[in-house]
Amino acid sequence: MTEIRPQTAIVIIGRNEGARLRRCLEAARKQAEIMVYVDSGSVDNSVDYARAMGVEVLQLDPALPFSAARGRNEGFAFLTGKYPELELIQFVDGDCELCPGWIDFAVDQLSQNPAWVLVAGRTIERHPEKSLYNKLCDLEWQVPAGEAKSCGGIFMIRRSAFQEAGGFNQQVTSGEEPELCYRLRQQGWKIQRLDFPMVLHDAEMTRFSQWWTRSVRSGHSYAQGYAMHGAGNERYCLRDSLRIWFWALALPVMMLALAVTVSPWWLLLALAYPLQIFRTMTGINQRLNNRRHALLYAVFNMIGKWPQLLGQITFIGKKIGNKPVTIIEYK
């Protein structure tokens, strides 16, 4: 008897992705018949190209703030409203290209494992050699397979569970994927990372200012995540936030205060930074098996605490001032 495969569709989001979007759409069309491209106010030829390919296009109303969460939610609502038989949804960003065979593999894994709600495969940076910051992204993507607490914005999920969870929280403008995963796990679902190539990602991050802004966004997401769910039993985002405040503010302030008021010898506390870098490098090297890459990752992991602190302070300032949380773009 022939097995009936679950109905699957793809939601693609993008904004001014240019050639990256063309590759994204061409790769997606080879793996699924049903898809929608959700555009967030592009001023290039993204919309025209998608329509020329015969892809359905949903243009977001610019009267409301753009965000990845909003784009994915509206794309999901559009497809499931038009195709009520859909069972699985694959989310893809416009700067990514689905790897051959991913959709079939992900569908099989979800079909065979009913306790899994969401699966994500390996993200591979397209041009890690193009810049130091692209390389850092490539190292960041290299995470172990197995059960996980969260994933990035590219994954396949069960339609029913996504609806029951209420989709992405559109008030979360960065870190919306881990926040969704947190709510899914609270409902008893499992998140799974698979050892299978999922997408080629094109970060196109060539400047230090881009990396800095991306790190600010990361700190902002930890602060917002803690504000939303930190009181729960998991203490969501608490440890990440505490690390930022300790390394970027508490330790240097304490060290300088003691050096001025007690003894200059207290400046030796600065040795904690290279020691922590070495500790991080050792742990990461077990996964990367490349000391040079592990050291690079560890150094920037430490440097990143300062822009992350700025992100945390930015969120706190908005919350105190009752100001809206806006998207932080690094491209």
SULKAWO-V43121 format. One record per residue. N is the residue number from 0. RES is the residue in three letters. PHI is phi in whole degrees, -180 to 180 (NA if undefined). Layout:
BEGIN
n=<N & N>
res=<RES & RES>
phi=<PHI & PHI>
END
This chain:
BEGIN
n=<0 & 1 & 2 & 3 & 4 & 5 & 6 & 7 & 8 & 9 & 10 & 11 & 12 & 13 & 14 & 15 & 16 & 17 & 18 & 19 & 20 & 21 & 22 & 23 & 24 & 25 & 26 & 27 & 28 & 29 & 30 & 31 & 32 & 33 & 34 & 35 & 36 & 37 & 38 & 39 & 40 & 41 & 42 & 43 & 44 & 45 & 46 & 47 & 48 & 49 & 50 & 51 & 52 & 53 & 54 & 55 & 56 & 57 & 58 & 59 & 60 & 61 & 62 & 63 & 64 & 65 & 66 & 67 & 68 & 69 & 70 & 71 & 72 & 73 & 74 & 75 & 76 & 77 & 78 & 79 & 80 & 81 & 82 & 83 & 84 & 85 & 86 & 87 & 88 & 89 & 90 & 91 & 92 & 93 & 94 & 95 & 96 & 97 & 98 & 99 & 100 & 101 & 102 & 103 & 104 & 105 & 106 & 107 & 108 & 109 & 110 & 111 & 112 & 113 & 114 & 115 & 116 & 117 & 118 & 119 & 120 & 121 & 122 & 123 & 124 & 125 & 126 & 127 & 128 & 129 & 130 & 131 & 132 & 133 & 134 & 135 & 136 & 137 & 138 & 139 & 140 & 141 & 142 & 143 & 144 & 145 & 146 & 147 & 148 & 149 & 150 & 151 & 152 & 153 & 154 & 155 & 156 & 157 & 158 & 159 & 160 & 161 & 162 & 163 & 164 & 165 & 166 & 167 & 168 & 169 & 170 & 171 & 172 & 173 & 174 & 175 & 176 & 177 & 178 & 179 & 180 & 181 & 182 & 183 & 184 & 185 & 186 & 187 & 188 & 189 & 190 & 191 & 192 & 193 & 194 & 195 & 196 & 197 & 198 & 199 & 200 & 201 & 202 & 203 & 204 & 205 & 206 & 207 & 208 & 209 & 210 & 211 & 212 & 213 & 214 & 215 & 216 & 217 & 218 & 219 & 220 & 221 & 222 & 223 & 224 & 225 & 226 & 227 & 228 & 229 & 230 & 231 & 232 & 233 & 234 & 235 & 236 & 237 & 238 & 239 & 240 & 241 & 242 & 243 & 244 & 245 & 246 & 247 & 248 & 249 & 250 & 251 & 252 & 253 & 254 & 255 & 256 & 257 & 258 & 259 & 260 & 261 & 262 & 263 & 264 & 265 & 266 & 267 & 268 & 269 & 270 & 271 & 272 & 273 & 274 & 275 & 276 & 277 & 278 & 279 & 280 & 281 & 282 & 283 & 284 & 285 & 286 & 287 & 288 & 289 & 290 & 291 & 292 & 293 & 294 & 295 & 296 & 297 & 298 & 299 & 300 & 301 & 302 & 303 & 304 & 305 & 306 & 307 & 308 & 309 & 310 & 311 & 312 & 313 & 314 & 315 & 316 & 317 & 318 & 319 & 320 & 321 & 322 & 323 & 324 & 325 & 326 & 327 & 328 & 329 & 330>
res=<MET & THR & GLU & ILE & ARG & PRO & GLN & THR & ALA & ILE & VAL & ILE & ILE & GLY & ARG & ASN & GLU & GLY & ALA & ARG & LEU & ARG & ARG & CYS & LEU & GLU & ALA & ALA & ARG & LYS & GLN & ALA & GLU & ILE & MET & VAL & TYR & VAL & ASP & SER & GLY & SER & VAL & ASP & ASN & SER & VAL & ASP & TYR & ALA & ARG & ALA & MET & GLY & VAL & GLU & VAL & LEU & GLN & LEU & ASP & PRO & ALA & LEU & PRO & PHE & SER & ALA & ALA & ARG & GLY & ARG & ASN & GLU & GLY & PHE & ALA & PHE & LEU & THR & GLY & LYS & TYR & PRO & GLU & LEU & GLU & LEU & ILE & GLN & PHE & VAL & ASP & GLY & ASP & CYS & GLU & LEU & CYS & PRO & GLY & TRP & ILE & ASP & PHE & ALA & VAL & ASP & GLN & LEU & SER & GLN & ASN & PRO & ALA & TRP & VAL & LEU & VAL & ALA & GLY & ARG & THR & ILE & GLU & ARG & HIS & PRO & GLU & LYS & SER & LEU & TYR & ASN & LYS & LEU & CYS & ASP & LEU & GLU & TRP & GLN & VAL & PRO & ALA & GLY & GLU & ALA & LYS & SER & CYS & GLY & GLY & ILE & PHE & MET & ILE & ARG & ARG & SER & ALA & PHE & GLN & GLU & ALA & GLY & GLY & PHE & ASN & GLN & GLN & VAL & THR & SER & GLY & GLU & GLU & PRO & GLU & LEU & CYS & TYR & ARG & LEU & ARG & GLN & GLN & GLY & TRP & LYS & ILE & GLN & ARG & LEU & ASP & PHE & PRO & MET & VAL & LEU & HIS & ASP & ALA & GLU & MET & THR & ARG & PHE & SER & GLN & TRP & TRP & THR & ARG & SER & VAL & ARG & SER & GLY & HIS & SER & TYR & ALA & GLN & GLY & TYR & ALA & MET & HIS & GLY & ALA & GLY & ASN & GLU & ARG & TYR & CYS & LEU & ARG & ASP & SER & LEU & ARG & ILE & TRP & PHE & TRP & ALA & LEU & ALA & LEU & PRO & VAL & MET & MET & LEU & ALA & LEU & ALA & VAL & THR & VAL & SER & PRO & TRP & TRP & LEU & LEU & LEU & ALA & LEU & ALA & TYR & PRO & LEU & GLN & ILE & PHE & ARG & THR & MET & THR & GLY & ILE & ASN & GLN & ARG & LEU & ASN & ASN & ARG & ARG & HIS & ALA & LEU & LEU & TYR & ALA & VAL & PHE & ASN & MET & ILE & GLY & LYS & TRP & PRO & GLN & LEU & LEU & GLY & GLN & ILE & THR & PHE & ILE & GLY & LYS & LYS & ILE & GLY & ASN & LYS & PRO & VAL & THR & ILE & ILE & GLU & TYR & LYS>
phi=<NA & -75 & -75 & -89 & -83 & -60 & -73 & -128 & -139 & -122 & -108 & -114 & -116 & -170 & -156 & 55 & -88 & 58 & -62 & -62 & -66 & -60 & -64 & -61 & -66 & -63 & -69 & -65 & -64 & -77 & -118 & -153 & -86 & -106 & -160 & -141 & -104 & -106 & -105 & -105 & 71 & -64 & -114 & -95 & -97 & -57 & -64 & -63 & -66 & -61 & -66 & -64 & -81 & 86 & -85 & -68 & -121 & -120 & -98 & -71 & -67 & -70 & -69 & -110 & -61 & -79 & -164 & -63 & -61 & -64 & -60 & -67 & -61 & -70 & -64 & -61 & -63 & -63 & -69 & -72 & -72 & -84 & -127 & -65 & -83 & -62 & -117 & -130 & -126 & -103 & -98 & -139 & -89 & -68 & -96 & -125 & -126 & -60 & -78 & -56 & 87 & -63 & -58 & -61 & -65 & -65 & -60 & -61 & -65 & -69 & -68 & -86 & -130 & -64 & -81 & -85 & -102 & -150 & -130 & -136 & -100 & -84 & -96 & -121 & -72 & -66 & -130 & -65 & -81 & -73 & -160 & -58 & -77 & -62 & -64 & -62 & -62 & -60 & -68 & -63 & -71 & -82 & -113 & -70 & -77 & 126 & -66 & -135 & -85 & -159 & -152 & -83 & -84 & -113 & -168 & -111 & -138 & -73 & -58 & -62 & -68 & -61 & -67 & -63 & -79 & 86 & 69 & -73 & -81 & -74 & -80 & -95 & -95 & -151 & 77 & -70 & -72 & -59 & -66 & -64 & -62 & -59 & -67 & -66 & -67 & -65 & -88 & 98 & -80 & -115 & -102 & -130 & -96 & -109 & -85 & -151 & -61 & -104 & -144 & -93 & -109 & -118 & -66 & 51 & -109 & -115 & -124 & -60 & -62 & -67 & -62 & -61 & -63 & -63 & -71 & -58 & -61 & -62 & -63 & -61 & -67 & -64 & -65 & -68 & -62 & -66 & -62 & -84 & -130 & -64 & -81 & -74 & -66 & -85 & 53 & -54 & 68 & -67 & -62 & -62 & -67 & -62 & -60 & -61 & -66 & -68 & -74 & -90 & -133 & -61 & -65 & -64 & -67 & -63 & -62 & -68 & -63 & -69 & -65 & -78 & -94 & -116 & -161 & -61 & -61 & -66 & -65 & -64 & -60 & -63 & -64 & -62 & -69 & -63 & -65 & -68 & -61 & -63 & -63 & -65 & -60 & -62 & -66 & -69 & -65 & -63 & -92 & -85 & 56 & -152 & -63 & -64 & -68 & -65 & -66 & -58 & -62 & -66 & -63 & -74 & -62 & -75 & -58 & -65 & -63 & -74 & -64 & -65 & -62 & -60 & -63 & -64 & -64 & -60 & -64 & -60 & -63 & -66 & -67 & -65 & -84 & 54 & -102 & -68 & -85 & -112 & -67 & -112 & -105 & -107 & -102>
END
